[in-house]
């Protein structure tokens, strides 16, 4: 298989799995991050070995911080400030 085709298929499969995890999480009313983690483990080298992050090479060093920032942004965006009164003081100060 051509390297560029394999890399393109990896990216497409990753996006499809991520969207599928988000949709499934919404359907079962579970935290999306939990299903994203589960999908990553199952499809990655430790599971079925369908996705190979090492194929991205140096691009992985760029993508990981960018995607972590997006995940943190999404978590902060969905944060309900009225619910902060029910958590402990130390956690509230951390937020």
PDB file of N, CA, C and O in Angstrom:
ATOM      1  N   UNK A   1       0.851  -1.174   0.000  1.00  0.00           N
ATOM      2  CA  UNK A   1       0.000   0.000   0.000  1.00  0.00           C
ATOM      3  C   UNK A   1       0.897   1.237   0.000  1.00  0.00           C
ATOM      4  O   UNK A   1       1.896   1.290   0.718  1.00  0.00           O
ATOM      5  N   UNK A   2       0.540   2.210  -0.793  1.00  0.00           N
ATOM      6  CA  UNK A   2       1.275   3.456  -0.858  1.00  0.00           C
ATOM      7  C   UNK A   2       1.243   4.147   0.514  1.00  0.00           C
ATOM      8  O   UNK A   2       0.233   4.102   1.216  1.00  0.00           O
ATOM      9  N   UNK A   3       2.360   4.785   0.883  1.00  0.00           N
ATOM     10  CA  UNK A   3       2.469   5.404   2.205  1.00  0.00           C
ATOM     11  C   UNK A   3       1.436   6.512   2.388  1.00  0.00           C
ATOM     12  O   UNK A   3       0.812   6.609   3.445  1.00  0.00           O
ATOM     13  N   UNK A   4       1.251   7.344   1.370  1.00  0.00           N
ATOM     14  CA  UNK A   4       0.293   8.449   1.504  1.00  0.00           C
ATOM     15  C   UNK A   4      -1.139   7.928   1.592  1.00  0.00           C
ATOM     16  O   UNK A   4      -1.955   8.499   2.315  1.00  0.00           O
ATOM     17  N   UNK A   5      -1.454   6.868   0.878  1.00  0.00           N
ATOM     18  CA  UNK A   5      -2.792   6.282   0.971  1.00  0.00           C
ATOM     19  C   UNK A   5      -3.020   5.683   2.353  1.00  0.00           C
ATOM     20  O   UNK A   5      -4.089   5.849   2.939  1.00  0.00           O
ATOM     21  N   UNK A   6      -2.015   4.987   2.871  1.00  0.00           N
ATOM     22  CA  UNK A   6      -2.136   4.416   4.217  1.00  0.00           C
ATOM     23  C   UNK A   6      -2.316   5.484   5.280  1.00  0.00           C
ATOM     24  O   UNK A   6      -3.125   5.325   6.195  1.00  0.00           O
ATOM     25  N   UNK A   7      -1.563   6.573   5.165  1.00  0.00           N
ATOM     26  CA  UNK A   7      -1.681   7.670   6.129  1.00  0.00           C
ATOM     27  C   UNK A   7      -3.043   8.346   6.022  1.00  0.00           C
ATOM     28  O   UNK A   7      -3.642   8.700   7.038  1.00  0.00           O
ATOM     29  N   UNK A   8      -3.535   8.526   4.802  1.00  0.00           N
ATOM     30  CA  UNK A   8      -4.851   9.118   4.596  1.00  0.00           C
ATOM     31  C   UNK A   8      -5.938   8.232   5.191  1.00  0.00           C
ATOM     32  O   UNK A   8      -6.859   8.735   5.834  1.00  0.00           O
ATOM     33  N   UNK A   9      -5.844   6.934   4.989  1.00  0.00           N
ATOM     34  CA  UNK A   9      -6.826   6.012   5.564  1.00  0.00           C
ATOM     35  C   UNK A   9      -6.777   6.024   7.090  1.00  0.00           C
ATOM     36  O   UNK A   9      -7.814   5.922   7.745  1.00  0.00           O
ATOM     37  N   UNK A  10      -5.586   6.146   7.653  1.00  0.00           N
ATOM     38  CA  UNK A  10      -5.441   6.229   9.108  1.00  0.00           C
ATOM     39  C   UNK A  10      -6.146   7.469   9.655  1.00  0.00           C
ATOM     40  O   UNK A  10      -6.848   7.395  10.664  1.00  0.00           O
ATOM     41  N   UNK A  11      -5.958   8.598   8.991  1.00  0.00           N
ATOM     42  CA  UNK A  11      -6.585   9.846   9.440  1.00  0.00           C
ATOM     43  C   UNK A  11      -8.095   9.763   9.293  1.00  0.00           C
ATOM     44  O   UNK A  11      -8.827  10.174  10.193  1.00  0.00           O
ATOM     45  N   UNK A  12      -8.566   9.240   8.180  1.00  0.00           N
ATOM     46  CA  UNK A  12     -10.015   9.111   7.973  1.00  0.00           C
ATOM     47  C   UNK A  12     -10.626   8.182   9.014  1.00  0.00           C
ATOM     48  O   UNK A  12     -11.674   8.492   9.581  1.00  0.00           O
ATOM     49  N   UNK A  13      -9.989   7.057   9.270  1.00  0.00           N
ATOM     50  CA  UNK A  13     -10.496   6.107  10.252  1.00  0.00           C
ATOM     51  C   UNK A  13     -10.486   6.719  11.658  1.00  0.00           C
ATOM     52  O   UNK A  13     -11.401   6.478  12.445  1.00  0.00           O
ATOM     53  N   UNK A  14      -9.468   7.498  11.968  1.00  0.00           N
ATOM     54  CA  UNK A  14      -9.391   8.160  13.265  1.00  0.00           C
ATOM     55  C   UNK A  14     -10.529   9.155  13.446  1.00  0.00           C
ATOM     56  O   UNK A  14     -11.155   9.205  14.504  1.00  0.00           O
ATOM     57  N   UNK A  15     -10.794   9.943  12.416  1.00  0.00           N
ATOM     58  CA  UNK A  15     -11.883  10.926  12.490  1.00  0.00           C
ATOM     59  C   UNK A  15     -13.236  10.222  12.602  1.00  0.00           C
ATOM     60  O   UNK A  15     -14.082  10.631  13.397  1.00  0.00           O
ATOM     61  N   UNK A  16     -13.441   9.180  11.822  1.00  0.00           N
ATOM     62  CA  UNK A  16     -14.705   8.433  11.873  1.00  0.00           C
ATOM     63  C   UNK A  16     -14.899   7.789  13.247  1.00  0.00           C
ATOM     64  O   UNK A  16     -16.003   7.808  13.793  1.00  0.00           O
ATOM     65  N   UNK A  17     -13.828   7.221  13.805  1.00  0.00           N
ATOM     66  CA  UNK A  17     -13.926   6.610  15.136  1.00  0.00           C
ATOM     67  C   UNK A  17     -14.204   7.669  16.195  1.00  0.00           C
ATOM     68  O   UNK A  17     -14.978   7.427  17.122  1.00  0.00           O
ATOM     69  N   UNK A  18     -13.584   8.834  16.070  1.00  0.00           N
ATOM     70  CA  UNK A  18     -13.821   9.913  17.036  1.00  0.00           C
ATOM     71  C   UNK A  18     -15.245  10.432  16.984  1.00  0.00           C
ATOM     72  O   UNK A  18     -15.875  10.638  18.021  1.00  0.00           O
ATOM     73  N   UNK A  19     -15.751  10.642  15.779  1.00  0.00           N
ATOM     74  CA  UNK A  19     -17.138  11.097  15.633  1.00  0.00           C
ATOM     75  C   UNK A  19     -18.094  10.018  16.127  1.00  0.00           C
ATOM     76  O   UNK A  19     -19.093  10.318  16.781  1.00  0.00           O
ATOM     77  N   UNK A  20     -17.788   8.766  15.814  1.00  0.00           N
ATOM     78  CA  UNK A  20     -18.624   7.665  16.289  1.00  0.00           C
ATOM     79  C   UNK A  20     -18.645   7.577  17.806  1.00  0.00           C
ATOM     80  O   UNK A  20     -19.689   7.313  18.402  1.00  0.00           O
ATOM     81  N   UNK A  21     -17.493   7.799  18.432  1.00  0.00           N
ATOM     82  CA  UNK A  21     -17.432   7.775  19.893  1.00  0.00           C
ATOM     83  C   UNK A  21     -18.247   8.917  20.488  1.00  0.00           C
ATOM     84  O   UNK A  21     -18.928   8.733  21.496  1.00  0.00           O
ATOM     85  N   UNK A  22     -18.183  10.087  19.875  1.00  0.00           N
ATOM     86  CA  UNK A  22     -18.953  11.235  20.357  1.00  0.00           C
ATOM     87  C   UNK A  22     -20.458  10.974  20.234  1.00  0.00           C
ATOM     88  O   UNK A  22     -21.223  11.258  21.155  1.00  0.00           O
ATOM     89  N   UNK A  23     -20.864  10.435  19.100  1.00  0.00           N
ATOM     90  CA  UNK A  23     -22.291  10.154  18.884  1.00  0.00           C
ATOM     91  C   UNK A  23     -22.769   9.069  19.846  1.00  0.00           C
ATOM     92  O   UNK A  23     -23.845   9.190  20.431  1.00  0.00           O
ATOM     93  N   UNK A  24     -21.985   8.024  20.010  1.00  0.00           N
ATOM     94  CA  UNK A  24     -22.354   6.955  20.935  1.00  0.00           C
ATOM     95  C   UNK A  24     -22.422   7.464  22.371  1.00  0.00           C
ATOM     96  O   UNK A  24     -23.306   7.069  23.131  1.00  0.00           O
ATOM     97  N   UNK A  25     -21.495   8.337  22.742  1.00  0.00           N
ATOM     98  CA  UNK A  25     -21.506   8.905  24.091  1.00  0.00           C
ATOM     99  C   UNK A  25     -22.763   9.731  24.326  1.00  0.00           C
ATOM    100  O   UNK A  25     -23.349   9.685  25.407  1.00  0.00           O
ATOM    101  N   UNK A  26     -23.171  10.478  23.323  1.00  0.00           N
ATOM    102  CA  UNK A  26     -24.399  11.268  23.452  1.00  0.00           C
ATOM    103  C   UNK A  26     -25.621  10.353  23.554  1.00  0.00           C
ATOM    104  O   UNK A  26     -26.558  10.639  24.299  1.00  0.00           O
ATOM    105  N   UNK A  27     -25.603   9.255  22.804  1.00  0.00           N
ATOM    106  CA  UNK A  27     -26.731   8.321  22.790  1.00  0.00           C
ATOM    107  C   UNK A  27     -26.882   7.596  24.121  1.00  0.00           C
ATOM    108  O   UNK A  27     -28.000   7.426  24.609  1.00  0.00           O
ATOM    109  N   UNK A  28     -25.768   7.166  24.714  1.00  0.00           N
ATOM    110  CA  UNK A  28     -25.832   6.418  25.973  1.00  0.00           C
ATOM    111  C   UNK A  28     -25.674   7.332  27.192  1.00  0.00           C
ATOM    112  O   UNK A  28     -25.659   6.866  28.331  1.00  0.00           O
ATOM    113  N   UNK A  29     -25.557   8.641  26.937  1.00  0.00           N
ATOM    114  CA  UNK A  29     -25.445   9.634  28.005  1.00  0.00           C
ATOM    115  C   UNK A  29     -24.232   9.352  28.908  1.00  0.00           C
ATOM    116  O   UNK A  29     -24.337   9.344  30.134  1.00  0.00           O
ATOM    117  N   UNK A  30     -23.095   9.124  28.271  1.00  0.00           N
ATOM    118  CA  UNK A  30     -21.840   8.865  28.970  1.00  0.00           C
ATOM    119  C   UNK A  30     -20.858   9.983  28.619  1.00  0.00           C
ATOM    120  O   UNK A  30     -21.039  10.668  27.613  1.00  0.00           O
ATOM    121  N   UNK A  31     -19.826  10.172  29.432  1.00  0.00           N
ATOM    122  CA  UNK A  31     -18.818  11.178  29.087  1.00  0.00           C
ATOM    123  C   UNK A  31     -18.110  10.800  27.788  1.00  0.00           C
ATOM    124  O   UNK A  31     -17.661   9.665  27.623  1.00  0.00           O
ATOM    125  N   UNK A  32     -18.016  11.744  26.885  1.00  0.00           N
ATOM    126  CA  UNK A  32     -17.422  11.474  25.580  1.00  0.00           C
ATOM    127  C   UNK A  32     -15.958  11.084  25.706  1.00  0.00           C
ATOM    128  O   UNK A  32     -15.477  10.242  24.947  1.00  0.00           O
ATOM    129  N   UNK A  33     -15.249  11.677  26.645  1.00  0.00           N
ATOM    130  CA  UNK A  33     -13.821  11.385  26.786  1.00  0.00           C
ATOM    131  C   UNK A  33     -13.592   9.917  27.141  1.00  0.00           C
ATOM    132  O   UNK A  33     -12.586   9.331  26.743  1.00  0.00           O
ATOM    133  N   UNK A  34     -14.519   9.327  27.885  1.00  0.00           N
ATOM    134  CA  UNK A  34     -14.372   7.911  28.252  1.00  0.00           C
ATOM    135  C   UNK A  34     -14.481   7.015  27.027  1.00  0.00           C
ATOM    136  O   UNK A  34     -13.704   6.071  26.878  1.00  0.00           O
ATOM    137  N   UNK A  35     -15.433   7.301  26.153  1.00  0.00           N
ATOM    138  CA  UNK A  35     -15.585   6.484  24.950  1.00  0.00           C
ATOM    139  C   UNK A  35     -14.475   6.759  23.942  1.00  0.00           C
ATOM    140  O   UNK A  35     -14.054   5.852  23.225  1.00  0.00           O
ATOM    141  N   UNK A  36     -13.994   8.004  23.879  1.00  0.00           N
ATOM    142  CA  UNK A  36     -12.858   8.294  23.009  1.00  0.00           C
ATOM    143  C   UNK A  36     -11.632   7.505  23.454  1.00  0.00           C
ATOM    144  O   UNK A  36     -10.902   6.959  22.627  1.00  0.00           O
ATOM    145  N   UNK A  37     -11.413   7.448  24.757  1.00  0.00           N
ATOM    146  CA  UNK A  37     -10.291   6.680  25.289  1.00  0.00           C
ATOM    147  C   UNK A  37     -10.466   5.192  24.991  1.00  0.00           C
ATOM    148  O   UNK A  37      -9.517   4.521  24.587  1.00  0.00           O
ATOM    149  N   UNK A  38     -11.667   4.685  25.190  1.00  0.00           N
ATOM    150  CA  UNK A  38     -11.943   3.274  24.922  1.00  0.00           C
ATOM    151  C   UNK A  38     -11.732   2.937  23.441  1.00  0.00           C
ATOM    152  O   UNK A  38     -11.115   1.923  23.115  1.00  0.00           O
ATOM    153  N   UNK A  39     -12.238   3.777  22.562  1.00  0.00           N
ATOM    154  CA  UNK A  39     -12.047   3.553  21.124  1.00  0.00           C
ATOM    155  C   UNK A  39     -10.567   3.586  20.769  1.00  0.00           C
ATOM    156  O   UNK A  39     -10.103   2.783  19.960  1.00  0.00           O
ATOM    157  N   UNK A  40      -9.817   4.520  21.375  1.00  0.00           N
ATOM    158  CA  UNK A  40      -8.391   4.618  21.109  1.00  0.00           C
ATOM    159  C   UNK A  40      -7.638   3.378  21.534  1.00  0.00           C
ATOM    160  O   UNK A  40      -6.740   2.914  20.831  1.00  0.00           O
ATOM    161  N   UNK A  41      -8.002   2.842  22.685  1.00  0.00           N
ATOM    162  CA  UNK A  41      -7.332   1.635  23.167  1.00  0.00           C
ATOM    163  C   UNK A  41      -7.693   0.438  22.290  1.00  0.00           C
ATOM    164  O   UNK A  41      -6.824  -0.358  21.937  1.00  0.00           O
ATOM    165  N   UNK A  42      -8.958   0.311  21.943  1.00  0.00           N
ATOM    166  CA  UNK A  42      -9.409  -0.845  21.159  1.00  0.00           C
ATOM    167  C   UNK A  42      -8.841  -0.807  19.734  1.00  0.00           C
ATOM    168  O   UNK A  42      -8.420  -1.840  19.212  1.00  0.00           O
ATOM    169  N   UNK A  43      -8.825   0.358  19.112  1.00  0.00           N
ATOM    170  CA  UNK A  43      -8.368   0.447  17.724  1.00  0.00           C
ATOM    171  C   UNK A  43      -6.865   0.630  17.588  1.00  0.00           C
ATOM    172  O   UNK A  43      -6.319   0.428  16.503  1.00  0.00           O
ATOM    173  N   UNK A  44      -6.185   1.008  18.664  1.00  0.00           N
ATOM    174  CA  UNK A  44      -4.755   1.294  18.612  1.00  0.00           C
ATOM    175  C   UNK A  44      -3.888   0.059  18.653  1.00  0.00           C
ATOM    176  O   UNK A  44      -4.383  -1.065  18.578  1.00  0.00           O
ATOM    177  N   UNK A  45      -2.565   0.276  18.775  1.00  0.00           N
ATOM    178  CA  UNK A  45      -1.616  -0.838  18.752  1.00  0.00           C
ATOM    179  C   UNK A  45      -1.790  -1.820  19.908  1.00  0.00           C
ATOM    180  O   UNK A  45      -1.400  -2.982  19.789  1.00  0.00           O
ATOM    181  N   UNK A  46      -2.365  -1.378  21.015  1.00  0.00           N
ATOM    182  CA  UNK A  46      -2.578  -2.279  22.154  1.00  0.00           C
ATOM    183  C   UNK A  46      -3.806  -3.150  21.986  1.00  0.00           C
ATOM    184  O   UNK A  46      -3.959  -4.146  22.693  1.00  0.00           O
ATOM    185  N   UNK A  47      -4.683  -2.794  21.063  1.00  0.00           N
ATOM    186  CA  UNK A  47      -5.918  -3.554  20.861  1.00  0.00           C
ATOM    187  C   UNK A  47      -5.891  -4.306  19.542  1.00  0.00           C
ATOM    188  O   UNK A  47      -5.120  -5.248  19.360  1.00  0.00           O
ATOM    189  N   UNK A  48      -6.740  -3.876  18.635  1.00  0.00           N
ATOM    190  CA  UNK A  48      -6.868  -4.539  17.338  1.00  0.00           C
ATOM    191  C   UNK A  48      -5.769  -4.142  16.356  1.00  0.00           C
ATOM    192  O   UNK A  48      -5.651  -4.741  15.287  1.00  0.00           O
ATOM    193  N   UNK A  49      -4.978  -3.157  16.700  1.00  0.00           N
ATOM    194  CA  UNK A  49      -3.865  -2.676  15.875  1.00  0.00           C
ATOM    195  C   UNK A  49      -4.338  -2.214  14.491  1.00  0.00           C
ATOM    196  O   UNK A  49      -3.699  -2.493  13.476  1.00  0.00           O
ATOM    197  N   UNK A  50      -5.457  -1.510  14.474  1.00  0.00           N
ATOM    198  CA  UNK A  50      -5.967  -0.942  13.226  1.00  0.00           C
ATOM    199  C   UNK A  50      -5.346   0.427  12.989  1.00  0.00           C
ATOM    200  O   UNK A  50      -4.985   0.758  11.860  1.00  0.00           O
ATOM    201  N   UNK A  51      -5.220   1.221  14.042  1.00  0.00           N
ATOM    202  CA  UNK A  51      -4.609   2.549  13.950  1.00  0.00           C
ATOM    203  C   UNK A  51      -3.164   2.490  14.432  1.00  0.00           C
ATOM    204  O   UNK A  51      -2.854   1.840  15.431  1.00  0.00           O
ATOM    205  N   UNK A  52      -2.295   3.173  13.714  1.00  0.00           N
ATOM    206  CA  UNK A  52      -0.869   3.185  14.044  1.00  0.00           C
ATOM    207  C   UNK A  52      -0.392   4.632  14.167  1.00  0.00           C
ATOM    208  O   UNK A  52      -0.021   5.234  13.160  1.00  0.00           O
ATOM    209  N   UNK A  53      -0.392   5.205  15.370  1.00  0.00           N
ATOM    210  CA  UNK A  53       0.026   6.603  15.526  1.00  0.00           C
ATOM    211  C   UNK A  53       1.471   6.840  15.114  1.00  0.00           C
ATOM    212  O   UNK A  53       1.820   7.956  14.731  1.00  0.00           O
ATOM    213  N   UNK A  54       2.305   5.837  15.182  1.00  0.00           N
ATOM    214  CA  UNK A  54       3.716   6.000  14.822  1.00  0.00           C
ATOM    215  C   UNK A  54       3.890   6.332  13.339  1.00  0.00           C
ATOM    216  O   UNK A  54       4.935   6.856  12.954  1.00  0.00           O
ATOM    217  N   UNK A  55       2.916   6.047  12.517  1.00  0.00           N
ATOM    218  CA  UNK A  55       2.992   6.364  11.095  1.00  0.00           C
ATOM    219  C   UNK A  55       3.016   7.866  10.846  1.00  0.00           C
ATOM    220  O   UNK A  55       3.464   8.310   9.789  1.00  0.00           O
ATOM    221  N   UNK A  56       2.533   8.659  11.817  1.00  0.00           N
ATOM    222  CA  UNK A  56       2.522  10.107  11.644  1.00  0.00           C
ATOM    223  C   UNK A  56       3.902  10.723  11.808  1.00  0.00           C
ATOM    224  O   UNK A  56       4.124  11.854  11.377  1.00  0.00           O
ATOM    225  N   UNK A  57       4.822  10.011  12.415  1.00  0.00           N
ATOM    226  CA  UNK A  57       6.191  10.499  12.572  1.00  0.00           C
ATOM    227  C   UNK A  57       6.243  11.768  13.408  1.00  0.00           C
ATOM    228  O   UNK A  57       5.686  11.824  14.505  1.00  0.00           O
ATOM    229  N   UNK A  58       6.916  12.788  12.884  1.00  0.00           N
ATOM    230  CA  UNK A  58       7.075  14.057  13.591  1.00  0.00           C
ATOM    231  C   UNK A  58       5.735  14.787  13.694  1.00  0.00           C
ATOM    232  O   UNK A  58       5.544  15.590  14.606  1.00  0.00           O
ATOM    233  N   UNK A  59       4.830  14.526  12.796  1.00  0.00           N
ATOM    234  CA  UNK A  59       3.512  15.167  12.839  1.00  0.00           C
ATOM    235  C   UNK A  59       2.749  14.841  14.104  1.00  0.00           C
ATOM    236  O   UNK A  59       1.884  15.608  14.528  1.00  0.00           O
ATOM    237  N   UNK A  60       3.064  13.709  14.709  1.00  0.00           N
ATOM    238  CA  UNK A  60       2.414  13.327  15.962  1.00  0.00           C
ATOM    239  C   UNK A  60       2.781  14.295  17.072  1.00  0.00           C
ATOM    240  O   UNK A  60       1.952  14.592  17.933  1.00  0.00           O
ATOM    241  N   UNK A  61       4.030  14.798  17.066  1.00  0.00           N
ATOM    242  CA  UNK A  61       4.467  15.760  18.067  1.00  0.00           C
ATOM    243  C   UNK A  61       3.734  17.091  17.938  1.00  0.00           C
ATOM    244  O   UNK A  61       3.635  17.838  18.912  1.00  0.00           O
ATOM    245  N   UNK A  62       3.226  17.391  16.765  1.00  0.00           N
ATOM    246  CA  UNK A  62       2.461  18.618  16.544  1.00  0.00           C
ATOM    247  C   UNK A  62       0.986  18.396  16.854  1.00  0.00           C
ATOM    248  O   UNK A  62       0.338  19.254  17.454  1.00  0.00           O
ATOM    249  N   UNK A  63       0.460  17.254  16.449  1.00  0.00           N
ATOM    250  CA  UNK A  63      -0.967  16.990  16.605  1.00  0.00           C
ATOM    251  C   UNK A  63      -1.398  16.770  18.050  1.00  0.00           C
ATOM    252  O   UNK A  63      -2.470  17.229  18.444  1.00  0.00           O
ATOM    253  N   UNK A  64      -0.591  16.084  18.844  1.00  0.00           N
ATOM    254  CA  UNK A  64      -0.998  15.750  20.213  1.00  0.00           C
ATOM    255  C   UNK A  64      -1.264  17.005  21.047  1.00  0.00           C
ATOM    256  O   UNK A  64      -2.341  17.099  21.635  1.00  0.00           O
ATOM    257  N   UNK A  65      -0.346  17.978  21.134  1.00  0.00           N
ATOM    258  CA  UNK A  65      -0.666  19.182  21.923  1.00  0.00           C
ATOM    259  C   UNK A  65      -1.858  19.958  21.371  1.00  0.00           C
ATOM    260  O   UNK A  65      -2.647  20.514  22.135  1.00  0.00           O
ATOM    261  N   UNK A  66      -1.991  19.997  20.041  1.00  0.00           N
ATOM    262  CA  UNK A  66      -3.121  20.700  19.444  1.00  0.00           C
ATOM    263  C   UNK A  66      -4.438  20.038  19.821  1.00  0.00           C
ATOM    264  O   UNK A  66      -5.394  20.727  20.177  1.00  0.00           O
ATOM    265  N   UNK A  67      -4.502  18.725  19.747  1.00  0.00           N
ATOM    266  CA  UNK A  67      -5.736  18.015  20.060  1.00  0.00           C
ATOM    267  C   UNK A  67      -6.036  18.024  21.557  1.00  0.00           C
ATOM    268  O   UNK A  67      -7.203  18.044  21.947  1.00  0.00           O
ATOM    269  N   UNK A  68      -5.000  18.010  22.404  1.00  0.00           N
ATOM    270  CA  UNK A  68      -5.219  18.145  23.849  1.00  0.00           C
ATOM    271  C   UNK A  68      -5.803  19.515  24.152  1.00  0.00           C
ATOM    272  O   UNK A  68      -6.695  19.635  24.991  1.00  0.00           O
ATOM    273  N   UNK A  69      -5.313  20.547  23.481  1.00  0.00           N
ATOM    274  CA  UNK A  69      -5.867  21.892  23.673  1.00  0.00           C
ATOM    275  C   UNK A  69      -7.324  21.948  23.255  1.00  0.00           C
ATOM    276  O   UNK A  69      -8.135  22.598  23.914  1.00  0.00           O
ATOM    277  N   UNK A  70      -7.661  21.278  22.175  1.00  0.00           N
ATOM    278  CA  UNK A  70      -9.060  21.252  21.718  1.00  0.00           C
ATOM    279  C   UNK A  70      -9.941  20.530  22.735  1.00  0.00           C
ATOM    280  O   UNK A  70     -11.053  20.973  23.020  1.00  0.00           O
ATOM    281  N   UNK A  71      -9.443  19.418  23.281  1.00  0.00           N
ATOM    282  CA  UNK A  71     -10.217  18.673  24.279  1.00  0.00           C
ATOM    283  C   UNK A  71     -10.432  19.524  25.527  1.00  0.00           C
ATOM    284  O   UNK A  71     -11.536  19.549  26.072  1.00  0.00           O
ATOM    285  N   UNK A  72      -9.401  20.217  25.983  1.00  0.00           N
ATOM    286  CA  UNK A  72      -9.539  21.072  27.162  1.00  0.00           C
ATOM    287  C   UNK A  72     -10.480  22.240  26.883  1.00  0.00           C
ATOM    288  O   UNK A  72     -11.267  22.622  27.748  1.00  0.00           O
ATOM    289  N   UNK A  73     -10.404  22.806  25.686  1.00  0.00           N
ATOM    290  CA  UNK A  73     -11.311  23.884  25.317  1.00  0.00           C
ATOM    291  C   UNK A  73     -12.752  23.401  25.333  1.00  0.00           C
ATOM    292  O   UNK A  73     -13.636  24.084  25.850  1.00  0.00           O
ATOM    293  N   UNK A  74     -12.989  22.220  24.765  1.00  0.00           N
ATOM    294  CA  UNK A  74     -14.343  21.665  24.732  1.00  0.00           C
ATOM    295  C   UNK A  74     -14.848  21.391  26.140  1.00  0.00           C
ATOM    296  O   UNK A  74     -16.019  21.629  26.436  1.00  0.00           O
ATOM    297  N   UNK A  75     -13.969  20.888  27.016  1.00  0.00           N
ATOM    298  CA  UNK A  75     -14.365  20.642  28.398  1.00  0.00           C
ATOM    299  C   UNK A  75     -14.700  21.922  29.131  1.00  0.00           C
ATOM    300  O   UNK A  75     -15.670  21.968  29.888  1.00  0.00           O
ATOM    301  N   UNK A  76     -13.910  22.964  28.917  1.00  0.00           N
ATOM    302  CA  UNK A  76     -14.194  24.253  29.535  1.00  0.00           C
ATOM    303  C   UNK A  76     -15.442  24.896  28.961  1.00  0.00           C
ATOM    304  O   UNK A  76     -16.181  25.577  29.672  1.00  0.00           O
ATOM    305  N   UNK A  77     -15.673  24.683  27.690  1.00  0.00           N
ATOM    306  CA  UNK A  77     -16.848  25.250  27.040  1.00  0.00           C
ATOM    307  C   UNK A  77     -18.138  24.628  27.584  1.00  0.00           C
ATOM    308  O   UNK A  77     -19.160  25.305  27.688  1.00  0.00           O
ATOM    309  N   UNK A  78     -18.088  23.353  27.927  1.00  0.00           N
ATOM    310  CA  UNK A  78     -19.262  22.656  28.443  1.00  0.00           C
ATOM    311  C   UNK A  78     -19.378  22.714  29.963  1.00  0.00           C
ATOM    312  O   UNK A  78     -20.286  22.112  30.536  1.00  0.00           O
ATOM    313  N   UNK A  79     -18.475  23.425  30.617  1.00  0.00           N
ATOM    314  CA  UNK A  79     -18.498  23.530  32.069  1.00  0.00           C
ATOM    315  C   UNK A  79     -19.697  24.360  32.514  1.00  0.00           C
ATOM    316  O   UNK A  79     -19.913  25.471  32.031  1.00  0.00           O
ATOM    317  N   UNK A  80     -20.455  23.814  33.423  1.00  0.00           N
ATOM    318  CA  UNK A  80     -21.620  24.516  33.962  1.00  0.00           C
ATOM    319  C   UNK A  80     -21.218  25.209  35.261  1.00  0.00           C
ATOM    320  O   UNK A  80     -20.967  24.547  36.267  1.00  0.00           O
ATOM    321  N   UNK A  81     -21.158  26.529  35.242  1.00  0.00           N
ATOM    322  CA  UNK A  81     -20.686  27.268  36.411  1.00  0.00           C
ATOM    323  C   UNK A  81     -21.623  27.114  37.605  1.00  0.00           C
ATOM    324  O   UNK A  81     -21.167  27.181  38.746  1.00  0.00           O
ATOM    325  N   UNK A  82     -22.897  26.914  37.376  1.00  0.00           N
ATOM    326  CA  UNK A  82     -23.824  26.766  38.504  1.00  0.00           C
ATOM    327  C   UNK A  82     -23.592  25.462  39.268  1.00  0.00           C
ATOM    328  O   UNK A  82     -23.984  25.344  40.428  1.00  0.00           O
ATOM    329  N   UNK A  83     -22.959  24.491  38.624  1.00  0.00           N
ATOM    330  CA  UNK A  83     -22.672  23.221  39.285  1.00  0.00           C
ATOM    331  C   UNK A  83     -21.420  23.273  40.144  1.00  0.00           C
ATOM    332  O   UNK A  83     -21.154  22.331  40.891  1.00  0.00           O
ATOM    333  N   UNK A  84     -20.646  24.343  40.059  1.00  0.00           N
ATOM    334  CA  UNK A  84     -19.417  24.444  40.831  1.00  0.00           C
ATOM    335  C   UNK A  84     -19.683  24.565  42.330  1.00  0.00           C
ATOM    336  O   UNK A  84     -18.804  24.249  43.132  1.00  0.00           O
ATOM    337  N   UNK A  85     -20.852  25.005  42.718  1.00  0.00           N
ATOM    338  CA  UNK A  85     -21.173  25.135  44.137  1.00  0.00           C
ATOM    339  C   UNK A  85     -21.275  23.798  44.846  1.00  0.00           C
ATOM    340  O   UNK A  85     -21.192  23.748  46.073  1.00  0.00           O
ATOM    341  N   UNK A  86     -21.450  22.724  44.110  1.00  0.00           N
ATOM    342  CA  UNK A  86     -21.614  21.399  44.711  1.00  0.00           C
ATOM    343  C   UNK A  86     -20.312  20.636  44.848  1.00  0.00           C
ATOM    344  O   UNK A  86     -20.310  19.530  45.389  1.00  0.00           O
ATOM    345  N   UNK A  87     -19.213  21.183  44.379  1.00  0.00           N
ATOM    346  CA  UNK A  87     -17.934  20.483  44.469  1.00  0.00           C
ATOM    347  C   UNK A  87     -17.126  21.028  45.633  1.00  0.00           C
ATOM    348  O   UNK A  87     -17.467  22.066  46.200  1.00  0.00           O
ATOM    349  N   UNK A  88     -16.057  20.331  45.988  1.00  0.00           N
ATOM    350  CA  UNK A  88     -15.242  20.754  47.119  1.00  0.00           C
ATOM    351  C   UNK A  88     -14.541  22.072  46.814  1.00  0.00           C
ATOM    352  O   UNK A  88     -14.388  22.456  45.654  1.00  0.00           O
ATOM    353  N   UNK A  89     -14.122  22.752  47.864  1.00  0.00           N
ATOM    354  CA  UNK A  89     -13.483  24.059  47.716  1.00  0.00           C
ATOM    355  C   UNK A  89     -12.179  23.989  46.941  1.00  0.00           C
ATOM    356  O   UNK A  89     -11.892  24.876  46.137  1.00  0.00           O
ATOM    357  N   UNK A  90     -11.383  22.948  47.169  1.00  0.00           N
ATOM    358  CA  UNK A  90     -10.108  22.840  46.458  1.00  0.00           C
ATOM    359  C   UNK A  90     -10.308  22.633  44.962  1.00  0.00           C
ATOM    360  O   UNK A  90      -9.578  23.205  44.153  1.00  0.00           O
ATOM    361  N   UNK A  91     -11.295  21.819  44.590  1.00  0.00           N
ATOM    362  CA  UNK A  91     -11.576  21.614  43.177  1.00  0.00           C
ATOM    363  C   UNK A  91     -12.121  22.902  42.557  1.00  0.00           C
ATOM    364  O   UNK A  91     -11.768  23.242  41.427  1.00  0.00           O
ATOM    365  N   UNK A  92     -12.969  23.611  43.278  1.00  0.00           N
ATOM    366  CA  UNK A  92     -13.519  24.860  42.784  1.00  0.00           C
ATOM    367  C   UNK A  92     -12.395  25.877  42.563  1.00  0.00           C
ATOM    368  O   UNK A  92     -12.409  26.598  41.565  1.00  0.00           O
ATOM    369  N   UNK A  93     -11.423  25.944  43.479  1.00  0.00           N
ATOM    370  CA  UNK A  93     -10.310  26.865  43.320  1.00  0.00           C
ATOM    371  C   UNK A  93      -9.418  26.472  42.147  1.00  0.00           C
ATOM    372  O   UNK A  93      -8.850  27.334  41.476  1.00  0.00           O
ATOM    373  N   UNK A  94      -9.297  25.177  41.904  1.00  0.00           N
ATOM    374  CA  UNK A  94      -8.508  24.713  40.771  1.00  0.00           C
ATOM    375  C   UNK A  94      -9.139  25.143  39.458  1.00  0.00           C
ATOM    376  O   UNK A  94      -8.438  25.543  38.528  1.00  0.00           O
ATOM    377  N   UNK A  95     -10.465  25.062  39.380  1.00  0.00           N
ATOM    378  CA  UNK A  95     -11.178  25.449  38.165  1.00  0.00           C
ATOM    379  C   UNK A  95     -11.117  26.952  38.020  1.00  0.00           C
ATOM    380  O   UNK A  95     -11.656  27.503  37.060  1.00  0.00           O
TER     381      UNK A  95
END
